[in-house]
Amino acid sequence: MHIVFTLLHSIILASPIIVTVFVTERTIKLWQLTELPTQSFTNLNFPVECGCRRKVVIRSLSDIKVPICLKNYENTNIRVQNKKVFARAHGFSIVGLSLSADRETFFSADPLRINMWNLEVTNEVFSVIDHMLDRLDDRSHLITGINCSNSSPSLFAYGTNRGSIFLCDTRSRSICDYPSLAFHSLAADESDVLTILTNSISDLKFGQCSDYVIFSRDYMSVKTWDSRMPTHSVEVHPVQLHLRKHLTVLYETELLFDDFKLSISSNDRCIMTGSYNNTVKIFDRYNPIEGSYKLILQDEDTNAFHDPFRATDCASSVFISSISSSSSSDSTELPWPRRLHDELIDTSDGFTNRSSFPINNNNNNVNSNESIFTVDVGRKWLQACWKPESTVAAISHSDGIHLIEAIS
């Protein structure tokens, strides 16, 4: 049977032991990763050399030697153990997982239900949200993601497929069918399918420094919400607005259902998210005019030891430092590579060729570049993760993981 891991989440504990949570479609598995030094033994009673025929004769207690174990802490091995399995609590595929601030409980979500677990208890679960559909075709406000507050164990927020974010507090009520606060991107009577799909929340994160701020990612942009102003988003960072004219093609090829994730820096200043065509975008919230960075990662067939941040004379490097103009200023507050000016940002459909989808157009005299839409489906950066208290980040696609680090 082919097992597909849909989610991966690490748990930081006050010990050198790393706990990782793997999520299949409806089952959560808790794995313990321990780093152990390699061991070697000397002063043995019997020969251990391969092919040795020497016999050892023990006549008295003085002939018995005590083995000595030597540990090499410079050369370590990783021991992986499956510690716990949390199963049989979801009727649909799990779409979100988040650890609470108390480091004792965590939340898991499927499209209709949110469960709260204890890390030490596998046979009991508490359902904090359970949406029962009145009709089988009712797909309004399906849960698409969940995230817990970084400071308050009772606060969590979840996003829906209609662009809404609901903030819940378990201190006010144990069953959170009615949220404490709601953020809406669309009107309640919105019926356009493409508009609903492009505003569906694919990921959301609480701010690292404040529980008032929530960041969300939909198909087109990254939005910042403030609980003190819930009527509308306070920031909108466009990611791939140039795809708006191809929504019909994206819907027919199911690319419109791609779930792009986001990650927030430790000081809530930078937002990182992925896109198509090997493109990763980082937004500086403190400098919205000049603080948008477009990182084009180098191809994987290049030298693995090549430094894409500093070398600009290598033709294979397509990083931002090699495509920025020489006249652009390096005196930016952030340590990231040079800023891309508006005239340098490619807003065309310059996707590499791996899958081509024709566009129906009534005008037969249109340019061929506008009538063919091509997307490299293997180079869409869906997952993003920022290392805490660091300028190192990880971004991944279907074939691998890349690490990027800011220039200090």
N, C-alpha and C positions, 0 to 999 in steps of 0.2 A: 504494500500500500504506500502510495506517495504522500508524504506529509509536507504541508506547506506552512511555514511560519509566517503569520500575518503581522505580528507585533513583537517588538523586542524592547524591554525596559530594564534598566539596571537600578538596583537599590543600594544606596550608600549607607553603610552602617558604621558604628564606632569600633571597627576592628579591621584587620587586614584582609578579612574574608569579603569577597565580592559576591553578591547575590544577584542573579539575573533571572528575569521572568520571560519565558517564551510563551507565545500565544498562538495556538492553532485556531481552527475555525471556532470551536466552542469550548476548548479546554485550555486552562492556564497551568503551566508547569513552572515550578520554582527550582532553579538550579543553583548550586553553590560552587563557586570557583575559588580554589585555594592555591596559592603559590607556594610550592614546597621546594627546598633545596635538594639537589641531587646527592645521593649517598653512595659511599664506597666503603668496603670492609677490608680490613687487614688483620694480620695475626690470627689467621684461621687455623683450625686443627687439621683440615683436609685440603688437599690441593684443588684449586679451582681452574687451573689452566686447561685449555681444551686439548684432549689427547694425552694428558699426563697419566702415566702408568705407575707412578711412585706410590708405594703403600706406606701408610702411617700406622705405626704400632704404638698403642697406648698401654703402658704397663703399670703406671701409678698415677696418682693425682697430679704429681709434678709435671707430667707430660701433657696435661690438658692446658691449653692456652685460652685466654679470654679474648674473644674477637673485639676489635676496635672499630667503631663506626665513625667515619669522617664525613662531615657535611660541607658541601661546596655551595655557599650562598651566592656566589657570582653566577653560577649556572643553575637555573631553576626549571622546574616543570609545573605545569598547571593540571591540577586534579579537578575533575568535573563530576559532581554528584547530583543526581535528581533527588531533591529533598522532599518536595510536596507536590501534589497534583490537586488542583481545584477544578472540578468537573461537574457536569449535570446541573448547571444553574442557568444556562442561556438556551433559549430556543432558536436563536439566530446567530449568525456569525458575529464575533466580537469585533467592534469597531474602535474601541478606545480602552485605555488602561492608564491609571494614574495613581501614584502613591501619595497618601495623605501626609500632612506635615508632622504628625506624631510618629511616623515611621513604624507604626504598628498595624495600620489598616490601609487598604487600598480599594479603589473603585474600578469596576469593569462595566462596560456598556455595550449593549447591542442596539439595533434600531428601535426597540420598544421598551427596553428595561435597563436600569442601572442597579447593580448590586454592590454591596459593601462587604468586604471580606476582612478577616483577621489573618495575619501572616502565619499564626500558629495553629489556626483551626481550619480544617479542610472540609469538615462534614456539616458546617453551619454557614448560612449566608443570609444577609438581611437585604431585602429589596427596598431601596429608597424611592425608586420611580418605577412604575409599572403601567405603561400605556396600553390599554385594551382598545383595539380597533373596533369601531362600530360596524364597518364594512371591510371586506377583504381588499377592496380597491382603494381604501383610504390611505394615502401616503403623505399626508400633511404632517409636518413637524416630526419626521423621523430623526432619531438621534444619529449624529455623524461623528461625534468626538466628545471627549471629556477631559477636564484638567482640574487639579486640586490646587488650592492656595498654597504658597510656599511658607506661610507663617501661621495661618489659622487652620487647625484640623477640621473645623466644621464647615468651611467654605469650599464649594466646588461649583464649576460652571460646565455646561454642556452646550454644544452647537447642534443645529438642525439643518435639514436639507432645504429649508426656505430662508436661509440667511439669518436666522435668529439665534441669539445667545441668551440662555437663561441662567441666572445666578441663584444658587440655592444655599440655604444655611440650615444645617441639621439642628441647630440650637432652637430655632423657632418652631420646627415641626419635624418629626421623624420621617414621615412620608412626605416627600417633596414633590407631589404632583402639581402643586401651585408654587411657582418660583417666587423668590423675594424680589427679584428685579429682572427685567427683560430688555434686551436690545434687539431692535428689528431693523433689517436692511431693506425689506420689501413691505409693501402694503398687504394687508390681510386678504384683499380681494384680487391679488395679482394672479393671473391665469396663464401668462405666457410661459411655455415650457422652457425655452432657452434662457429666458431671464431668471427663472427659478434655478436652473442648473448652474448658471454662472455665478449665482450668489450663494450656492450651497457651501456651508462651512466645512472645509476639509481638515482644518486643524485650528486649535486655539490654545493660548498660553496666558497664564497670569503673569503679571510683572514680577521681576525678581526683587524689586525694592518696595513695591506697594501693591496692596490688594485692590486698590481702586482702578488699576489699569488692566485691561485685557486686550490681547492681540489676537487677531483672527486672520485666517487665510482662506480666500475663496479662489475660484479659477482665474480671475482676472487681476486681483490686487490683494494687498495686505492692508488691513484696517486696524486702527487703534480706538478702543472704546474706554470711556471714563464713566464709572458708576455715579459720579456726581453730575454727569450730563448724559443721561441715558437715551435722550431723544434721537441722537444721531452720532455717527462716528466723528471723533475729533481729528483723526489723521487718516488719509488715504494714500497709499503708496502703490502706484501702478506697476504691475509686473509684466503682463503680456496683453496689453490692451490692443495691440496690433492684430490679434487673432479674432477680434470681434466680427470682422466681415466674413470669417470662415466658420461661424458657429454651426451652420447646417452640416458642413462636411465633418466637423469635429463630433457632432452628435451622431451622424450615421456611422462613423468609424469607432465610436465609443471612446474616443480620446477625451471627450468632454467630461468623462467620469474619473479622470485621473485625480488622485488625492495628493496634492502637494503639501508638504509639511513646512513648518517654520521653526526657527530657534531664536532665542533672545539672549543677548549678552548679559553678563552679570550685573552691569550697571544700568540696564534697560535702555542703553543708548542706540545700539545697533540691532537691526532685524535682518536675519539671513533666511533666504528661501530659494528654491530652485525653479527651473523652467526647462524648456526644451533646448535642443541644439547646444548641449554642453554648457549652458549658461547658468550661473549662480549670481543672484543679486543680493547686495548688502545695502541697507538704507541707514543713513545716519539721521536720527530723529532730531539732534541738536543743530544740524546744518542741512535743512531740507532742500535748499536750492543747489548746493554744491556737494552734497553728501550722498549721492547715489552712485554705487559702484557696480559695474558689470564685469564679473570674473568669468573669463572663458578658459576653462581648464584645458591643459595640454592633452594631446592624444596619448593613448596608452601604449602605442608602439614606439614612442620615443624613449630616450635613455632614462631609466628610473632615477639616476643620480643627478640628472640635470636640474638646476635650480631655476624654476620659471619666474621667480620673483626678481632676480637680479640680472640674469643674462638676457640681453636683448639682441645679440648678434646671431643667435641660433634661429634658423629658418623654421624649425619644427615647433618652436614655442609660440603659441597663440595666446599667451597670457596677456593681461591688460597692459603690462609694462611694455610690451612689444608693439601694441597697436595704438598707444596714446601718442599724441603729437609731441614733438620736441619742445614746443613752445608752452605746453601746459605747465602750470606751477606745481612744484613738489612740496610747497609749504602748506600742507593740509594738516589739520589738527589730528586726524586719525592716522595711525601707522599703516593703513592699507595702501596699496599701489595707487598710481596716479588716477585722478578722477577722469571719467569719460565725459567730454563735452557733449552738448546736445547734438552737434553736427556729426559727432563720431559714433553715436549710438545708432546701431542699425535697427530701424523699426520696420524694415521690409520683411518679407517672408523668407529670409535667407536660411532656410532649413536644409540640412544635408539630406542626401537622397538615400533613403532606405525603404520607405513606403510612400507611394504616390497615390493621391486621391483626386480624381477630376472634380471640377466644380461646374455645376450646371449654370450656364450663363446664356441669356437670350441674344446677346450681342455676339455675332460670329467674328467680328473684326477686333476683338479685344487682344491685348498683348498676351503672348504665351506665358509670360511670367505671372500674370494675374489669373490665368485660367487653370493652372496646375498648382496644387498645394501639396508640398512634400514635407514629411516629418520623419526624422530619425527616431523611431520609437524606442530604440535601445539607449538613447542618450537623453532621457528625461530625468532630471534630478529631483526625486521625490522626497527623500529623507534628508533631514538636516539636524545637526546636533552641535551645540556650542559647549566647549569644556568650561566648567565653572572657574571663575577667577582667572581667566586666561584669554589670550587672543588666538587660540588654536580652535579650529572648528573642523567637523567632519561632514562630508556630503556624500551621498551614495545614489547610485542608479541600479539597474537590474543586474549589471555585470561586475560591480566592484565598489570600493569605498576609496575616496580621496580625502587626504588631510590638507588643509590650507592653514597658513599661519601668517599673521600680519608682520610687516617689516618693522622692526623696532628702531 
